[in-house]
C-alpha cells in the first residue's frame, strides 16, 4: 500500500474519533456536594451548581436562543427528573447489568480519548498565520476550473450517433438540442450554464475536462440519464473562496493532519497484531 493510500485509509478511521474529540456534546455527571452549593436535593442527593451550569451549556449549544434565566425552573425540574431516574436505575442494580457495564466502559474510553486528543491539540495550537499559509498553499495548488457547456440528451447510442452525424454536416447545435434532447435543458438549446466538474456525474465530467473549447464530442457519452452529445463553449478559472469564508474548514483540515501525526507516533512505538 502506498503512503498516500495509507494516509487516506487512516483518515477514514480517524474521522469519527476527531468528531468525538471536537464535538460540542458534554457528559453530565451528578456531583455529591454541599447542600449550600446545590440547586436542588433529591432524596438527600445534591444536584450541584456545576451540574446545572453544564446542563445550561448543553441546552444553549442545542439552541443558541435558549434563555437560561427564564428557563431556570424548567431546567431544575428536568435535572430533578434525571436524578430520580438515575436513583431508580441504581435501585434496580442496572449499574451491575453486563450490557450497561460494557456501554459505560465504552463511554469512559471515548471520554478519555476525547481529552487525550484535546490535550494534544492544545499543546500545539494552530495559529492564524498557519491557517493562512495552509489556505494559500491549497489555493495555489487547486487550479479549479469552471466549464460552460451544452448537451443533447437522447435515449439510445444510435440516436446520439445520428445527432453527431448531423453536427458533422454543419447543423446548428442549439437547434438540434431543441429538436431532439429529452432533458429539461432541451428547450433552452441544451444550455447547462457554468459548472465545475464536481457538480456533474463522473462520466459527464470526465468527458468535459478532456474537451477543447468550441468542440463537441465525437463519441456519445453514456451516463445513468442516457446518451449525451456535449459541446464545450468556454472554460474559466474558478475564483477561490475567501480565507474568512473557509477559515474553520481549513482549521479542521489541519486538526485532522495533527491527529494523523499523533496516531502515527502512537502506532510507531506500539506493537499491534491484527487477528484474522
Secondary structure, DSSP 8 states (H G I E B T S, - for coil): --HHHHHHHHHHHHHHHHHHHH-S----------GGGEEEEETTEEEEHHHHHHHHHHHHHH-TT--TTTTHHHHHHHHHHHHHHHHHHHHTTGGG-HHHHHHHHHHHHHHHHHHHHHHHHHHT---HHHHHHHHHHHHHHH--EEEEEEEEEESSHHHHHHHHHHHHTT--HHHHHHHH--STTGGGTTEEEEEEGGGS-HHHHHHHHTS-TT-B-SS-EEETTEEEEEEEEEEEE-----HHHHHHHHHHHHHHHHHHHHHHHHHHTS------
